[in-house]
Amino acid sequence: MTSTTTATSRARNTDNPRYSKLAIGVCPDQWGVWFPRDERQMDPRRAMQEMAEAGFEIIETGPFGYFPDDPKELARWTSEFGLKVVAGTGWGILHKAEAWAETEKTFRAIAETHAAVGAEYIVHLPPLYRDDKTWEWTDDRVLSPSAWNLYVENANKLGKLLLDDYGLKMVLHPHGDSHIETPDEIARIFEATDPTYVNLCLDSGHIVYGGGDPVELVKKFPERITYVHIKAFDEDITREAHEKDWPFGEAVTKGASVCPPAGLPEMHAFVDALAELDKDIYCICEQDCYPCEPGFPKQNAVNMRNYLAECGLGLK
């Protein structure tokens, strides 16, 4: 794990060796950013500056194109604000043969930028079966056996491409309203994919939203947990969302994603479980809050970061 840790770094808990391999970071989702460009989102330079002001030193870049996609320009921004890029993210359809060419093109572009700035991971965000903005149905809720098999085949192919050609490790992201959401679906993808090329971006909030327990998942699949999005979801709103079959975006607008210590998972237990893996893991703070008022993200992120420091993740 490449580290930016200095004598004054707060990214890792150097006071307690038990937690010192966990590094806290942040990404644009914490600032209400879901899309490369959207009039309801904050100016990207302001967002990056606020991330640094909130005490973060490590970032995942979020939707490709929100921050500069030219590696030299991205490096200028991150150098100016004292930030280290550890990962990029991308959306790509894996279960439709006709979509592969565009998916490969997209991820090669993301990989070229992120390899050039020293990133280590690429997060694959699955396309949802209901649109993020309109909440309209865009795909089958359950994949056919042939579509699932292609999903697995292309996940392995994409992971191999990213590792062999760019030295980047791919992690699949479970997500509400996607085909990898529930504990059974996550276990199924683990069984079918090659851990050399495919592992998990453990998003604790989406695991809760999908009916799972992030602590249990860490203990059950320790070798497949290599990268983390750390977030919390309100248990009651999540339950209502599923009972009434709300689109994921609707659940977010009604407050499903919350700032710890509110919501689940209980963060002391979750951070302890990650620490027990005894390996270097980036833990990227997230709270789904698109859209939000410009004055909301910074102090909210400071609050989350300070609380997680009380749980052992990073330093205040």
Residue pairs with C-beta under 8 A, 6 or more apart in sequence:
1 21
1 23
1 120
1 280
1 282
2 84
2 86
2 118
2 120
3 11
3 12
3 23
4 11
4 57
4 58
4 84
5 11
5 12
5 14
5 23
9 57
10 24
10 55
10 57
10 309
10 314
10 315
10 316
11 23
11 24
11 25
11 56
11 57
11 58
11 314
12 19
12 20
12 21
12 22
12 23
12 24
12 314
12 315
13 19
13 20
13 22
13 309
13 312
13 313
13 314
13 315
14 20
14 315
15 315
16 312
18 275
18 312
19 271
19 275
19 312
19 313
21 275
21 278
21 279
21 280
21 281
22 271
22 274
22 275
22 281
22 283
22 312
22 313
22 314
23 58
23 280
23 281
23 282
23 283
23 314
24 56
24 58
24 230
24 283
24 284
24 285
24 305
24 308
24 309
24 313
24 314
25 56
25 57
25 58
25 59
25 60
25 86
25 282
25 283
25 284
25 285
26 51
26 54
26 56
26 58
26 59
26 60
26 284
26 285
26 286
26 301
26 305
27 59
27 60
27 61
27 62
27 87
27 89
27 229
27 284
27 285
27 286
28 44
28 47
28 61
28 62
28 63
28 66
28 67
29 62
29 229
29 286
29 287
29 288
29 289
29 290
30 51
30 285
30 286
30 287
30 289
30 297
30 300
30 301
30 304
31 41
31 42
31 47
31 50
31 51
31 297
31 301
32 40
32 41
32 42
32 289
32 290
32 291
32 292
32 296
32 297
33 41
33 42
33 47
33 62
33 63
33 66
33 290
34 41
34 63
34 132
34 288
34 290
35 41
35 63
35 66
35 132
35 290
36 63
36 64
36 65
36 66
37 65
37 66
38 291
40 290
40 291
41 66
41 290
41 291
42 294
42 297
44 66
44 67
45 77
46 294
47 297
48 59
48 67
48 77
48 78
48 81
48 83
49 81
50 297
50 298
50 301
51 59
51 81
51 83
51 301
52 81
52 82
52 83
53 298
54 298
54 301
54 302
54 305
55 302
55 305
56 83
56 285
56 301
56 305
57 82
57 83
57 84
58 83
58 84
58 86
58 282
58 284
59 78
59 83
59 84
59 85
59 86
60 85
60 86
60 87
60 88
60 89
60 121
60 123
60 282
60 284
61 67
61 74
61 85
61 87
61 88
61 89
61 114
62 89
63 89
64 88
64 89
64 90
64 106
64 109
64 110
64 113
67 74
67 77
68 74
68 77
69 109
69 113
70 113
71 112
71 113
71 114
71 116
71 117
74 85
74 113
74 117
75 116
75 117
77 83
78 84
78 85
78 117
84 118
85 114
85 117
85 118
85 119
86 119
86 120
86 121
86 282
87 114
87 119
87 120
87 121
87 122
87 123
87 227
87 282
87 284
88 110
88 111
88 113
88 114
88 119
88 121
88 122
88 123
89 110
89 122
89 123
89 124
89 125
89 173
90 106
90 107
90 110
90 122
90 123
90 124
90 125
91 106
91 124
91 125
91 126
91 127
92 99
92 102
92 103
92 106
92 107
92 124
92 127
92 158
93 99
93 100
93 102
93 103
93 127
94 100
94 103
94 124
94 126
94 150
94 151
94 154
94 155
94 158
95 143
95 147
95 148
95 150
95 151
95 154
95 179
96 147
96 150
97 150
100 154
103 154
103 158
104 158
104 161
107 122
107 124
107 158
107 161
107 162
108 161
108 165
110 122
111 122
111 162
111 165
111 166
111 168
112 166
114 122
114 166
114 168
115 166
115 167
115 168
119 168
120 168
120 169
121 168
121 169
121 170
121 171
121 201
121 226
121 227
121 282
122 162
122 168
122 169
122 170
122 171
123 170
123 171
123 173
123 201
123 227
124 155
124 158
124 170
124 171
124 172
124 173
124 201
125 173
125 175
126 172
126 173
126 175
126 178
126 179
126 180
127 138
127 139
127 178
128 138
128 139
128 175
128 176
128 177
128 178
128 248
129 137
129 138
129 139
129 140
129 141
129 177
129 178
129 179
130 136
130 137
130 138
130 177
130 247
130 248
130 249
131 137
131 138
131 247
131 249
132 248
132 249
133 249
135 247
135 249
135 250
140 147
142 179
143 151
143 179
148 179
151 179
152 189
152 192
152 193
155 170
155 172
155 189
155 193
155 197
155 198
156 193
156 194
156 197
156 198
158 170
158 197
159 169
159 170
159 193
159 194
159 196
159 197
159 198
160 194
160 196
160 197
162 168
162 169
162 170
162 197
163 169
163 170
163 196
163 197
169 199
169 226
169 227
170 197
170 198
170 199
171 198
171 199
171 200
171 201
171 226
171 227
172 180
172 189
172 193
172 198
172 199
172 200
172 201
173 180
173 201
173 203
173 206
173 229
174 180
174 181
174 185
174 186
174 200
174 201
174 203
174 206
174 207
174 210
175 181
175 203
175 206
175 248
176 206
176 209
176 210
176 248
176 251
177 247
177 248
179 185
180 186
180 189
181 206
181 209
181 210
182 210
182 211
182 212
183 207
183 210
183 211
183 212
183 213
183 217
185 210
186 200
186 207
186 210
186 212
186 217
186 221
187 220
187 221
189 198
190 200
190 221
190 224
195 223
195 224
199 224
199 225
199 226
199 227
200 221
200 224
200 225
200 226
200 227
201 227
201 228
201 229
202 214
202 217
202 218
202 225
202 227
202 228
202 229
203 228
203 229
203 231
203 286
204 214
204 228
204 229
204 230
204 231
204 232
204 265
204 270
205 229
205 231
205 232
205 233
205 257
205 263
205 286
205 287
205 288
206 229
206 231
206 233
207 213
207 214
207 217
207 265
208 214
208 232
208 233
208 235
208 238
208 263
208 264
208 265
209 233
209 238
209 241
209 248
209 251
209 256
211 242
213 265
214 265
214 270
214 273
215 265
215 269
215 270
215 273
217 225
218 225
218 270
218 273
218 274
218 276
218 277
219 273
222 277
225 274
225 277
225 281
226 279
226 281
227 281
227 282
227 284
228 274
228 281
228 282
228 283
228 284
229 284
229 286
230 267
230 270
230 283
230 284
230 285
230 286
230 308
230 313
231 257
231 285
231 286
231 287
231 288
232 257
232 258
232 259
232 260
232 262
232 263
232 264
232 265
232 267
232 287
233 256
233 257
233 258
233 263
233 264
234 255
234 256
234 257
234 258
234 262
234 263
235 263
235 264
237 251
237 254
237 255
237 256
238 251
238 256
240 246
241 248
241 250
241 251
241 254
241 256
246 254
252 288
252 289
252 290
256 288
257 263
257 287
257 288
257 289
258 287
259 287
259 300
259 303
259 304
259 307
260 267
260 304
260 307
260 308
261 267
261 307
267 307
267 308
267 311
267 313
268 311
268 312
270 311
271 283
271 308
271 311
271 312
271 313
272 312
274 281
274 283
275 312
283 308
283 313
285 301
285 304
285 305
285 308
287 300
287 301
287 304
289 296
289 297
289 300
305 314
305 316
306 316
308 314
309 315
309 316
310 316
